[in-house]
């Protein structure tokens, strides 16, 4: 029993805070995937500007908090996967995004792991700002129907 307790304690010590954000829209998974695959649409959220698509699924841009940044994308359309690694402001964020069917529409989830360099409170504050972007993307998607 002591071995199980020790393994559980080690597991908790070696994990990071996770926050999941969601967006539900009346758009299909394909429409959502296409929207986020077009990098310029990310600018509609307000935090990203001057986005340039480079080779090898890497996008570079200016971020209103992190400054000059980049994103390495790992998109798989048939599964609604829009994963990426965001690198900016001295931080590296691994973001796991899924767009899944939900009735006549879809729900998109962003699973964000706290990056090294931020404590839990700073991580939560950063993602409050991200909520504003999600709201703007939702409006753009709904207006496109």
FENZI-V286170 format. One line per field, one symbol per residue. ss: DSSP state (a for helix, b for strand, c for the rest). phi: phi as a letter, one per 30 degrees, with the letter a starting at -180 (. if undefined). burial: I if it has 24 or more other ideal C-beta (glycine too) atoms within 12 Angstrom, else O. A space follows every 50 residues. Layout:
BEGIN
ss: ???
phi: ???
burial: ???
END
This chain:
BEGIN
ss: caaaaaaaaaaaaccccbbbbbbbbcccaaaaaaaaacaaaaaaaccbbb bbbccccbbbbbbcccbbbbbbbbbbaaacbbbbbbbbccbbbbbbbbbb bbccbbbbbbbbbccccccaaaaaaaaaaaaaaaaaaaaaaaacc
phi: .ddddddddddddcccdcbccbbcbdddedddddedddeedddddjccbh dbdcdhicccaccdcdidbbbccbcbedcicbdaccbaiicbccbccbcb dbidbabccccccedejbdeddeddedddeeddeeddeddddddd
burial: OOOOOOOOOOOOOOOOOOIOIOIOIOIIIOIIIOIIIOIOIIIIIOIIOO IOOOOOOOIIIOIOIIOOIIIIIOIOOOOIIIIIIIIIOOIOIOIIIIII OOOOOIIIIIIIIIIOOIOOOOIOOIIOOIOOIIOIIIOIIOOOO
END
